[in-house]
């Protein structure tokens, strides 16, 4: 089994999933980086999976699909950004040779955003980041994001190792600490991410349970976060509404 990632552009990640000769790329926005990652592991991916349709994640698909003969998977609700060969709408799992990959539809950042679950790894694209959540400024819906984070995301196994589509840890965690200054877990995660960057390493991926201790978008019922939100949006009386309000607070921060 192979699970690996590479950074491209400034802070994007492409992921490689493989079991024997069966391999898939997830969000290969830069085809050169994706080719190099596959070549390093001596696999030829036959499938390309997208978490959503934005071009920084899908920009490499046309070339990769043509040169590898790979099938492209994505949710048809994001068809306006890219045309998938295989629609994930209504599907909770896909079988790609030896790969059995769970699919969770989480509209919000885009209408067709999905998460992938494989062998204890969770790939969240731009729905959930280290210390934050995706914005809704480019075809998204904050209310849908609120329902996704308080519904299907909240139901996921905390033991999953959580990998996002971008490394925004050092940008998001200061905001988290502005809401919860006494959150020592968030402070330690920020220090660790900064140390990793300074050493030229990628930040270590936390479990989802660890992320739930630091990410305000997953902590809207925690008194400190709830009160910080209600102080600025007193009408946010249920968890999904508090996510919507928090998204607005974060956008203006």
C-alpha positions, 0 to 999 in steps of 0.5 A: 500500500502507498499513500503519499503527497506532494506540494505544488503551487504554493500550498496545494497538495496532490495525493497518490493512493496505490495498492499493487499496480492499482493507483489513483491521483487525487487533485493533481492540479500540477501535472508535472508534480503528479507525474513525478510523484507517480514515477517515484513510486513506480506506478502508473495511475489509472484513475484521477479523483477530484475533491471539487472542481476549482482549477487549482485542483483540476488543472492537470487532469486533461493532460494526465488523463490523456497521457495516462489513459486515466478515468477522471472522477468527480461530482457532476454538481461541479461540472461547470468547472470540469467534466468528469468521466465518472459522476460521484453523485449518489455514490458512497464508495468506488471500487478501482481495482484493489482500491476501495474508496469511501466517498462523502458528499459535502456541499458548501465550498462548492456544490460538488465537494466530496471527501475521500476515505481510504485505509484510515486516511481522510482527504478533504480537499477545500472543505476542511483545512488544518485549523479552518474550513473552505471559503464559499466565495467562488460558487459556494454556499455557507449554509450548505457548508454549515450543514456539511460540517455539523452533519457528515463531517461530524459523524466521521471517525476521529481516528482518520488521519486528516489530509487537506487540499492546502497547507493553511495551518499557519494562517488558520491557527492564529485565527483559532487562537483569537477565538480561544486564546487558552487553547494550548492544543491549537498553540502547540499545533501552530508552533509545530507547523511553523517549526516544520516549515522552518525545517523545510518539512511538511506539517504532520497530518493530525487525526480528525480527533486531534483536529476537533480539539483546535479547529473552531469550525468543528468547535462551534458548541464549545463555550469559548467559540460559541460565545465568541460567535454569539457576541457578533452574531446573536441570532446564530442559535444552532450549530449550522448557523454558527458555522455560517456566522463563523465563516463570515467572521473568518472572511472579515478577519 
